[in-house]
Structures are given as C-alpha cells and as structure tokens.
Amino acid sequence: MQNSEVIFMSNILVKDTNFNMRMNRKKKADLIDLYGKLGLTLPEAVNIFFENSLLVGGLPFNVRLPRYNRETEATMQEAKDIIAGKAAAKSYSSARELFEELDEESC
C-alpha cells in the first residue's frame, strides 16, 4: 500500500497521521471554551473545518478583502501617514480641549 492511498475500514476513514500547529495560548483557550460550549473538542472542530473544506473544494466561507467607504479609507490612510511621519497629528493638552473642539465642529 502506498502512502498516498486512503485507508478505509468498514466505510470509516482511519485517522493514521497527526497534524500539529502553533497558536497563541489565549486564542487556544478561547477556542477550547467556545467549541466546548458547542459540545466539541478543538480537534473535532478542526476536523469539521477540514471536512467542509473538502466538501466545498476550498475554504468553507467567503474570503474577501474588506471594502470600506471613501471616508473610512481616507481616515485609514491619514492614520497610516501619521504613523509613517508623513502627516502631523493633532494633539490636545487635555480631554476638555478635545471635546470643546468636537463640540465646535458639530455646530
């Protein structure tokens, strides 16, 4: 029997190999908690993901780049420019000063 052959036993796929991955400890704990509430272990949930991937021939959900409106995209670009030092950021000496300016803008 070659390694690429699928082993079946009584129409049940035999689990004959391991899959290991590294992840953030907190994320793992959160996932264990989440799937536990659904009555699943983390390996069972991963297997469901893999089975659904095979069933649909790809990721079992839509993967797209987020699309934002022009105002949001402009704001994100402004933030990137500030981080890169290409644009100056406003600063305030107090929260009161910030809120006063916001109040003036809303009038």
N, C-alpha and C positions, 0 to 999 in steps of 0.2 A: 504494500500500500504506500503511495506517495504522500508527502506532507500536504500537498495541495488538495488531496481528496477529502471529502466531507465524510465523517464517520456518523452513521445512523444506528441507533439501537432501538428497536421497537417503535419506529417512527418518531423518536425523540432525539434531538440533536445533542450529542455528548459534548460537554464542556471539557476540552482537553488542552487548553492553554490559558495563560494568565495575561492580563493587561494591567500595567501599572502606570500611574501618572502622579505628578506632584501638583499640589494646590495649596493655597493659603489655608492655614489651620482654622481660622474663624469661618471662612467660607465653607469648609468641610463640615464644621459643627453645625452651621446654619442649614446646610443641605440635609444633613442627617436628621435634624429636627423637623424640617419641612417634610421630607419624604416619610419620616416616621409617623407624622400626623395623617399621612395618606395610607398608612399601613404597609409601606415599602422600606426596604433597606436601600442604602446608597447603591450597592451593586445591582440590585433589581431595577432601580430607576435608570441606571446607565444602560443596562441590557434593554430596557423598554425603548430608550432613545435609539440605540443601535438597531433594534428590530424595526422600528418605524423608519429609520433611515434607509434600510434595505427595502422596505415595503414601498416607499415612495421614490426610491432611486436618488436620494440626496438628503439634505437636511430636512427634518420633518416640520419645518416652519419657514416662513419667508425671511430672507436675509437681505436687507437693503441698507443703503446709506441713508442716514436721517436727512430729511428735507425740511428746511426752515423758511419762514417768510423773510422778505428782504430786510426788515427792521432787525430781526434776530440775527441774521447773517452779518449785517453791518455792525451790530453790537459785539458779536463774537470776534470779528476782525479787529475792532477797536481794542478789545481786551488783549488779543494777540500782539497788536502793535505796542501797547503799553508794556507788556511783558518783555518784548524784544527791545524796548528802549527807543522805539521809533515815534512814539507819541507820549506827550506828558499826561499824567493822570491828575485829576483834581484832588486836592486834599483840603481837609477841614480841621480847624483847631478844636472843634467839639461836635458832638452829635446835634446839639441845638442849632449850630450854624448850618449843618447839612439839612436839617428839617426845615429851617427857615427858607433856604434856597428852594427846596422842593415845594414848599407852600407857595412861594412867589411864582414858580413855574406853572402851577396848577390854576392860577388865577387868570 
